[in-house]
Amino acid sequence: MRTLAVLRLDERRADAEGAYAYLRRSVADRLIVAQTLLPRGLRLLIVEGYRPQDCRRICFDEYCDAVAPHVAGAAIDLTLATISGQELPLGSFGVDPVDVSEEVSRNRNILSAALGAVNLVSGPTEWWHWSFGDRHWAFTSNAAAAFYGPIPTLADGLKLH
């Protein structure tokens, strides 16, 4: 995603390999279209894409039985920001959608409308996590199967299609 000037990339989850900036081309293309659907003055702020195996192992150890996301280069964590880079209030991680302010709810709806319009899906409690073509997407969208499976490392060839 570092080569896509239209998308703003945040480095807070940067890893030594730079894997956080990689996504399947089909997901990146959808993000570019979603960017055009946002109200004037707003931008998607990409926080993390592909998560390499070392990072997934740490996440697994921390969250034990939780489903490991970001394994196929088809999931993205993101938020909304202004053109100048100021993040919009979208609430804390894991906060129940009914326990948010009107402003947070409005911002989440803006994000959801743009990303939903390009066939990305999210869970009800993770407003920041979206995917296309992975197993979460297949389950949520009632697809027959996922398009993309896990990729152990970038060296194993993250196919950008």
N, C-alpha and C positions, 0 to 999 in steps of 0.2 A: 504494500500500500504506500510505501515511501515514494513511489514513482507517480502516484495519482494525486496531482496537485489539488484537485477539487475536494478531496477528503482530508480533514485535519487529523493528524495522528499524535496522540498523547504518549509520552514516554514513561509514564509512571509504572507500567508493568513490563518495561523493556527487560529482555533477558540477554545474556552474553552472545547468543547466536543471532539475535535480532528476529527470532521466530515469531514474536508477538505481532509483527507487522505483516505476516503472510496470511493470505486467505485464498480460497478457491476463486478463480476468475468469475464464476457464476455468482458468487456472493458479493464480490467487489463490484461487479456490474450492477447488481441490485442496489447496493449502497449508493452508487453514483446517481441512479434514477431517483431513489428515495430522497437524496439531497435536493434534487430539483423540486420535490413536492413540499418541502418545508416552507413556512412563511418567510418572507423577505427578512434578511438580517440574522437568520439562524443557520447553524451548521451542525452536522454530525461531528462528534468528537470521538474518534476511535481509540479505545483503551487497550484492548487485547484481542488478537485473532487466534492463530494456531498456538497451541501450548505443547512444547516438546516433552518427550517422555520423562526427563529428569524433573521438570516442573510438575508434570502430572503425578509423579510418584510422591512428591511433597504434598500436593493437594490431596491425594488419596490418603496419605498418612494423617493429614489434618482432619479430613472429613469422613474417613473410614468408609462407611457404606453408601455414601452419596454417589450418584452417577457422575462419572468423570466427563465433563464437557470439553469442548475444544480439541478433540482428538483427531478430527478429520479435516481441519482447515475450513470447516463450514459453519463455525460458530463465532460470534463476535460479541464482545462487551463494549458498550458505547454509551454515550450520553449526548445531551444537547448543549450547545454553547452559542454565544453571540459571535459575530464576525471577528471581534477583537479577542475572542478566546475565553470570555467569562462564562463559566458553566451556569446553566439554569438550575434552579432548585427542582430536583426530582425525588427527593426523599432519601432516606437511608436504605441500605441494603436490608432486605428481608422484612421491611415494614409492610404490614397489611394494607392493601389498597384502600380500605375504608377508613384508615387512621391517618390520612394525609390531608393537607390543606387544599383549598380550592386552587391555589396557584400550582402546587405540585401536581394535582389531578389534571389540570389543564395542560401542563407541560408533558405529562405522561401520555395524554391523549394525542398531542401533536406528534410525539415520537411514534406512538403506536399506529397512528393513521398513515404516516409516511412509510414505515417499514412493513406494515401489513399490506399496503397497496402493492408491494413488490414481492409478496409471498414469503416474507420472513415470518417466523413464529417466535413467540416468547411464552414463558410460563407466567402464571398469575402473580407470583411473588418476586419475580426477578425482572424488573422493568429494564434492566441494563443488558440482559443476555438474550440474543436473537440468533436464529440459525436458519439455514436453508440446505436441504439435501442430506442432513445427517439423521441419525436415528431419532433424535428428539423431534425434528421436523416431520419425519415420516409418521411417528406416533401421533403428534398433535394435528397434523393435516389429514390423517387417515389415508396416507399413501400406502401402496402395496409394499414398498420397501424403500430404504434409504438409497440415495445415489452414491454416497461416499462413506467409506469405512475408515477406521483408525489408521494413522500413519505414524510409525514409531519415531522417526526423526526426519529432519529436513533432508538429510543425506539420502534417505530412502525415496525421495522424489515426491514432493508435494505437487501433484499435477494441478496446474492452475486452469482448469476447464469447468 
